[in-house]
C-alpha cells in the first residue's frame, strides 16, 4: 500500500486553485448584495415567509414546494434587509462551487474540476439567480450534491457504506421539496442508477458489491419518501400547480418556437441575460467559444476521455473513473441531466430558463471537459480509442501507472490546438466578465424580471406624501407594497372586471368602502373611485409599472391606460415622475414580441382632488 505524505494535499496546487475559485465566487455572490431593491418575486417570497408556519403556509404557493420558504421563515428573524435575506440563497450558491469541483473531478479530472468550478463561479446566470431571495440556488446545490453522491455510491473502488445512500436520499428529498424541475433530475438519476446495476449484474453476475448497491438504492428511495412525508399535502397541490403552469398561458415569450427557446437557454447559461443578445461583438465570440468547448466536451463525456492531466481518478489508483465495472460512464449521466430538462421546458408553454437552473452546473462540467480534453502539452499526444491521454513528461507521470503515447510529428498541430483552447477560455472569461459588469452596474437584460429602484421610488413617495394620501399600484405591485406598507394606504389595480378596470384595497377589504376583496366584490370602478376621492378630499399617487405577466401584458396596459385617462380627466395632476429610462426598449420589443417593453419602467403621478 502506498503511503501518501500528509503535506502532499496541502502542497498540491489543485487545492490552492480551488480555494482561489471559492474566494472569487464568494466575492461575486456578496459584492453590493443589498444595493438592488427587491423585485416582484422576491417580495412575494418575503410575504410568504411572514405567514405562520402551518398547513396554509405549505400550500400558499401552488407553483413552488415549501422547503426554501420554511428556511426563509426562520432566517428572516435576523432582519428583512435585502442583504440579510439574500445571504440565505448566497450560502447555498457558494456551497455549489466546491460540490461541483468534486463532481467534475470524477469526469474530467482535477484540472477539469477547477475549470468547471471557475466557469460556474463567474457565470452571470449563477451570480444573478443565487443573489435572489428565491429557491433557485438551492435547486442548483441539490442537483450538484445529489449527482455527486450518486456517483460516489456507484463509483469504482472500495465498497460504499449504506450511509452514502442515505445522504443521497436526503439530498434528493431536499431537491424535490425545493423546486418542481428537480423531478426531472431525480428521474434521470434513478434511470441511470437502475441501468448501471442491471448492466453490472449481467456483465459480472453474482458480485456481492452489486447486491449492496441494490439495497442502498432501495434505502435511498425509502429515505426520499420519509423526507417528503411532512410535505405530502403541499406536494399534492404543487403537482397540480405544476400541470396548471405547464398547460397555461405562454410565459416563455421567445420567437422561433422550440429552436428559439433552446437557443435562448444556451444564451442564458452562457451569458445569463446580462448581455443584450444583439451586442454581436460580445455575443458572437462568446457563442463560438462556448459552442466549441461544449461540442468537444460532449464528445469527451460520451467517450470517457478526461484529458492529459486527468488520467487517474481521485483516489490515485490509476484506474479510469468510468462508473462501476461494466456500467455506463458518469459523463452520460451529466449530459442527460443537462439536455433532458432543457428539452422538456423548451416544449412546455411555461419553460422559463430559471426553471432549469439546476442544469447549469452540468453545463459547466461539459465545457470544462472540452477544455481538458484538448489542453495538450507541447510534446503532443495522440488520442487512442479506449486509452486515456497521458503526459509524456516522466516527472508528471511517475508513479501513476499511466500510459503515454508521445509523437513528434503532431507537435505543431497540438501547440495550435492548445492555443485555440486557451483562446476559447479567455473569450469565455471576457464575455462573462462583461456580463457581470453589466449586472453590477444595473445594465443587465433580464427577460422575466426587472430589478428596478423600487426602494428609492417608494422613499421619494413617502418623503413627498402627507396624511390622507392614497397609493394605487398597478401590477406587479408587491415590491412597492412591501416598502410602503404600514405607512400609506395602498390600493391595487389588479384586473379587468366586465371590461372595466377595478381598484381593490389591501388584501381583505377596500380602504374606502369596506367591501371584501373576493370574487363576489369586484372593487371600485374608476368613476366610483374618483367620486369617493373627491368627497374625502384625498390625494392619489398612481404608480404605473411595466407589465409583469407575459400572457396578460396587453390587458395590463389597457387597464393602466383606461384608469389613467379617467384620473387625468377628473382629477388635477400635480406631479409626474418617470424613472428607469430604457434606451433599448424599442429593440427589446422586436426581440421579445409578446412583452411590450416600456420606455420608462416606472411612472409616478400625483393627483389632487381640488
Secondary structure as the mmCIF struct_conf table of DSSP 4:
data_model
#
loop_
_struct_conf.conf_type_id
_struct_conf.id
_struct_conf.beg_label_comp_id
_struct_conf.beg_label_asym_id
_struct_conf.beg_label_seq_id
_struct_conf.end_label_comp_id
_struct_conf.end_label_asym_id
_struct_conf.end_label_seq_id
HELX_LH_PP_P HELX_LH_PP_P1 UNK A 2 UNK A 5
HELX_RH_AL_P HELX_RH_AL_P1 UNK A 6 UNK A 11
HELX_RH_AL_P HELX_RH_AL_P2 UNK A 13 UNK A 30
TURN_TY1_P TURN_TY1_P1 UNK A 31 UNK A 34
BEND BEND1 UNK A 35 UNK A 36
HELX_LH_PP_P HELX_LH_PP_P2 UNK A 37 UNK A 38
HELX_RH_AL_P HELX_RH_AL_P3 UNK A 40 UNK A 49
TURN_TY1_P TURN_TY1_P2 UNK A 50 UNK A 50
BEND BEND2 UNK A 51 UNK A 51
BEND BEND3 UNK A 53 UNK A 54
HELX_RH_AL_P HELX_RH_AL_P4 UNK A 55 UNK A 58
TURN_TY1_P TURN_TY1_P3 UNK A 59 UNK A 59
BEND BEND4 UNK A 60 UNK A 60
TURN_TY1_P TURN_TY1_P4 UNK A 62 UNK A 63
BEND BEND5 UNK A 64 UNK A 64
BEND BEND6 UNK A 66 UNK A 66
HELX_RH_AL_P HELX_RH_AL_P5 UNK A 67 UNK A 75
HELX_RH_3T_P HELX_RH_3T_P1 UNK A 76 UNK A 78
HELX_RH_AL_P HELX_RH_AL_P6 UNK A 82 UNK A 122
HELX_RH_AL_P HELX_RH_AL_P7 UNK A 124 UNK A 130
TURN_TY1_P TURN_TY1_P5 UNK A 131 UNK A 131
BEND BEND7 UNK A 132 UNK A 134
TURN_TY1_P TURN_TY1_P6 UNK A 135 UNK A 135
HELX_RH_AL_P HELX_RH_AL_P8 UNK A 136 UNK A 154
BEND BEND8 UNK A 156 UNK A 158
HELX_LH_PP_P HELX_LH_PP_P3 UNK A 159 UNK A 161
HELX_RH_AL_P HELX_RH_AL_P9 UNK A 162 UNK A 176
TURN_TY1_P TURN_TY1_P7 UNK A 177 UNK A 178
TURN_TY1_P TURN_TY1_P8 UNK A 180 UNK A 181
HELX_RH_AL_P HELX_RH_AL_P10 UNK A 182 UNK A 203
BEND BEND9 UNK A 204 UNK A 204
TURN_TY1_P TURN_TY1_P9 UNK A 205 UNK A 206
HELX_RH_AL_P HELX_RH_AL_P11 UNK A 208 UNK A 229
TURN_TY1_P TURN_TY1_P10 UNK A 230 UNK A 231
HELX_RH_AL_P HELX_RH_AL_P12 UNK A 232 UNK A 246
TURN_TY1_P TURN_TY1_P11 UNK A 247 UNK A 247
BEND BEND10 UNK A 248 UNK A 249
BEND BEND11 UNK A 255 UNK A 256
HELX_RH_AL_P HELX_RH_AL_P13 UNK A 257 UNK A 271
TURN_TY1_P TURN_TY1_P12 UNK A 272 UNK A 273
BEND BEND12 UNK A 275 UNK A 275
TURN_TY1_P TURN_TY1_P13 UNK A 277 UNK A 278
HELX_RH_AL_P HELX_RH_AL_P14 UNK A 280 UNK A 303
TURN_TY1_P TURN_TY1_P14 UNK A 304 UNK A 304
HELX_RH_3T_P HELX_RH_3T_P2 UNK A 308 UNK A 310
BEND BEND13 UNK A 312 UNK A 312
TURN_TY1_P TURN_TY1_P15 UNK A 314 UNK A 315
BEND BEND14 UNK A 316 UNK A 318
BEND BEND15 UNK A 323 UNK A 324
TURN_TY1_P TURN_TY1_P16 UNK A 325 UNK A 326
BEND BEND16 UNK A 327 UNK A 327
HELX_LH_PP_P HELX_LH_PP_P4 UNK A 328 UNK A 329
HELX_RH_AL_P HELX_RH_AL_P15 UNK A 330 UNK A 347
BEND BEND17 UNK A 348 UNK A 348
TURN_TY1_P TURN_TY1_P17 UNK A 349 UNK A 350
HELX_RH_3T_P HELX_RH_3T_P3 UNK A 353 UNK A 359
HELX_RH_AL_P HELX_RH_AL_P16 UNK A 360 UNK A 374
TURN_TY1_P TURN_TY1_P18 UNK A 378 UNK A 379
STRN STRN1 UNK A 381 UNK A 381
STRN STRN2 UNK A 384 UNK A 384
TURN_TY1_P TURN_TY1_P19 UNK A 385 UNK A 386
STRN STRN3 UNK A 387 UNK A 387
BEND BEND18 UNK A 392 UNK A 392
HELX_RH_AL_P HELX_RH_AL_P17 UNK A 394 UNK A 397
TURN_TY1_P TURN_TY1_P20 UNK A 398 UNK A 401
STRN STRN4 UNK A 406 UNK A 406
BEND BEND19 UNK A 408 UNK A 408
TURN_TY1_P TURN_TY1_P21 UNK A 409 UNK A 410
HELX_RH_AL_P HELX_RH_AL_P18 UNK A 411 UNK A 440
TURN_TY1_P TURN_TY1_P22 UNK A 441 UNK A 442
BEND BEND20 UNK A 447 UNK A 448
HELX_RH_AL_P HELX_RH_AL_P19 UNK A 454 UNK A 464
TURN_TY1_P TURN_TY1_P23 UNK A 467 UNK A 468
STRN STRN5 UNK A 470 UNK A 474
BEND BEND21 UNK A 475 UNK A 476
HELX_RH_AL_P HELX_RH_AL_P20 UNK A 478 UNK A 484
TURN_TY1_P TURN_TY1_P24 UNK A 485 UNK A 487
BEND BEND22 UNK A 488 UNK A 488
STRN STRN6 UNK A 489 UNK A 497
TURN_TY1_P TURN_TY1_P25 UNK A 498 UNK A 499
STRN STRN7 UNK A 500 UNK A 505
BEND BEND23 UNK A 506 UNK A 508
STRN STRN8 UNK A 509 UNK A 509
TURN_TY1_P TURN_TY1_P26 UNK A 511 UNK A 513
STRN STRN9 UNK A 516 UNK A 516
BEND BEND24 UNK A 518 UNK A 518
TURN_TY1_P TURN_TY1_P27 UNK A 519 UNK A 520
STRN STRN10 UNK A 524 UNK A 525
HELX_RH_AL_P HELX_RH_AL_P21 UNK A 526 UNK A 536
TURN_TY1_P TURN_TY1_P28 UNK A 537 UNK A 537
STRN STRN11 UNK A 539 UNK A 545
BEND BEND25 UNK A 550 UNK A 550
TURN_TY1_P TURN_TY1_P29 UNK A 551 UNK A 552
HELX_RH_AL_P HELX_RH_AL_P22 UNK A 553 UNK A 570
BEND BEND26 UNK A 571 UNK A 571
STRN STRN12 UNK A 572 UNK A 581
TURN_TY1_P TURN_TY1_P30 UNK A 583 UNK A 584
HELX_RH_AL_P HELX_RH_AL_P23 UNK A 585 UNK A 591
BEND BEND27 UNK A 592 UNK A 592
TURN_TY1_P TURN_TY1_P31 UNK A 593 UNK A 594
BEND BEND28 UNK A 595 UNK A 595
BEND BEND29 UNK A 599 UNK A 599
STRN STRN13 UNK A 600 UNK A 608
#
